[in-house]
Amino acid sequence: MRRSKLVILPLLGLLIVPSSVLNAQGRRGLVELPPEGTRRGFWLAGGFGYGKESFRFGSEPFFDNAEKPVFAFRMGGTPNQRLRLGGEIVTFVNPLTDEDGFRITETLTSLNLIGQFYPMPAAGFFLKGGAGIGVSASSVEGGNTLSETGFAVQYGVGYDIRLSRSLALTPTVEMIRHRFTKTGDDTLHERLLHFGVALTWQK
C-alpha cells in the first residue's frame, strides 16, 4: 500500500500542475503549444463584392461593359502554414433591359483551381492565383440562354483578418481573365476586376 501511494501521488501532482506553469514553459520553448489562429485543415469561404467587367474581340482594345455585383465561394485544404489549395467559383451578374423591353441577364463565371501563398506564415497577407474554366452566358427572360465555354486564369492578393481561432474576414483584390474561342470567329476576351470580401472558416 505504501509503495502504491508513492507511485500515485507524483502522478496526481503532474495532472494538477497549473496551466500557467505549462504556458510559461511553452514560452521558453520547453513545451510545444499550438499557436493561436494558425492555418490548418479544411477551410471554406463565401462572400460578395464589386466587379468591373470589360471585353474585346481579337486584337481590338478593351471596352468597359458594366460594373455589377460579384459572388464568390471557395473551399479546400491546408498543406502547410504557407499554402492553401482549393477550388473557387466566381460569378459576375449583370441584369439589364434591352431596347425592346426584354429583360436580359448576363453572367460571367469562372470555376478555378486556386492556391493562396502566405510569404510570412505568421501574417494574414497572401498571394492568390488559379486557372480553370470560364463560362460567359446571356439569358432572356422567358427565352433561350446563349453561352460560351473557355479558359480562365486569375491572380491577386488578399488578407485574412483574424476574428477568432476558426473565423477570419478576408478582403481580396484580383483580376480574372477569360478567353473564348469559336471556329471562324474572333476570339472573345473578357476580364473582371474584382474587389471582394469573404468570411473564411477553418475546421
Residue pairs with C-beta under 8 A, 6 or more apart in sequence:
22 31
22 33
23 33
25 31
26 32
26 33
36 165
37 162
37 165
38 81
39 78
39 81
39 84
39 118
39 121
39 202
40 78
40 202
40 203
41 77
41 78
41 202
41 203
42 75
42 76
42 77
42 78
42 202
42 203
43 75
43 76
43 77
43 78
43 84
43 86
43 200
43 201
43 202
43 203
44 73
44 74
44 75
44 76
44 200
44 201
45 72
45 73
45 74
45 75
45 170
45 198
45 199
45 200
45 201
46 72
46 73
46 74
46 198
46 199
47 71
47 72
47 170
47 196
47 197
47 198
47 199
48 69
48 70
48 71
48 72
48 196
48 197
49 69
49 70
49 72
49 172
49 194
49 195
49 196
49 197
50 67
50 69
50 70
50 194
50 195
50 196
51 67
51 68
51 69
51 70
51 92
51 192
51 193
51 194
51 195
52 64
52 66
52 67
52 192
52 193
53 64
53 65
53 66
53 67
53 68
53 92
53 94
53 108
53 190
53 191
53 192
53 193
54 62
54 63
54 64
54 65
54 190
54 191
55 62
55 63
55 65
55 188
55 189
55 190
55 191
56 62
56 63
56 188
56 189
57 186
57 187
57 188
57 189
58 186
58 187
62 189
62 191
65 94
66 94
66 96
66 106
68 92
68 93
68 94
68 95
69 92
69 93
70 90
70 91
70 92
70 93
70 192
70 194
70 196
71 90
71 91
71 93
72 88
72 89
72 90
72 91
72 194
72 196
72 198
73 88
73 89
74 86
74 87
74 88
74 89
74 114
74 198
75 86
75 87
76 84
76 85
76 86
76 87
76 114
77 84
77 85
77 86
78 84
78 85
78 202
79 85
81 118
81 121
82 117
82 118
82 119
82 121
83 115
83 116
83 117
83 118
84 115
84 116
84 118
84 126
85 113
85 114
85 115
85 116
86 113
86 114
87 111
87 112
87 113
87 114
87 132
88 110
88 111
88 112
88 114
88 130
89 109
89 110
89 111
89 112
90 109
90 110
90 112
90 154
90 176
90 192
90 194
91 107
91 108
91 109
92 107
92 108
92 109
92 192
92 194
93 105
93 106
93 107
94 105
94 106
94 107
94 108
95 103
95 104
95 105
95 106
96 103
96 104
96 105
96 106
97 103
97 104
98 104
102 140
102 141
102 143
103 140
103 141
104 138
104 139
104 140
104 141
105 138
105 139
105 141
106 136
106 137
106 138
107 135
107 136
107 137
107 138
107 139
108 134
108 135
108 136
108 137
108 178
108 190
108 192
109 134
109 135
109 136
109 137
110 132
110 133
110 134
110 135
110 152
110 154
110 176
110 178
110 192
111 132
111 133
111 135
111 152
112 130
112 131
112 132
112 133
112 152
112 153
112 154
113 130
113 131
113 132
114 128
114 129
114 130
114 154
115 128
115 129
115 130
116 126
116 127
116 128
116 158
117 126
117 127
117 128
117 129
118 124
118 125
118 126
119 125
119 126
119 127
124 159
124 160
124 161
124 162
124 168
125 157
125 158
125 159
126 157
126 158
126 159
126 160
127 156
127 157
128 154
128 155
128 156
128 157
128 158
128 172
128 174
129 154
129 155
129 156
130 153
130 154
130 155
131 151
131 152
131 153
131 154
132 151
132 152
133 149
133 150
133 151
133 152
134 149
134 150
134 151
134 152
134 176
134 178
134 179
134 180
134 190
135 147
135 148
135 149
135 150
136 147
136 148
136 150
136 178
136 180
136 188
136 190
137 145
137 146
137 147
137 148
138 145
138 146
138 147
139 145
139 146
148 180
148 182
148 188
149 180
150 178
150 179
150 180
150 181
150 188
151 178
151 179
152 176
152 177
152 178
152 179
153 176
153 177
154 174
154 175
154 176
154 177
155 174
155 175
156 172
156 173
156 174
156 175
156 194
157 172
157 173
157 174
158 170
158 171
158 172
158 173
158 174
159 170
159 171
159 172
160 168
160 169
160 170
160 200
161 168
161 169
161 170
161 171
162 168
163 169
166 201
166 202
166 203
167 199
167 200
167 201
168 199
168 200
168 202
169 197
169 198
169 199
169 200
170 197
170 198
170 199
170 200
171 195
171 196
171 197
172 194
172 195
172 196
172 197
172 198
173 194
173 195
173 196
174 193
174 194
174 196
175 191
175 192
175 193
175 194
176 191
176 192
176 194
177 189
177 190
177 191
177 192
178 188
178 189
178 190
178 191
178 192
179 187
179 188
179 189
180 187
180 188
180 189
180 190
181 187
181 188
182 188
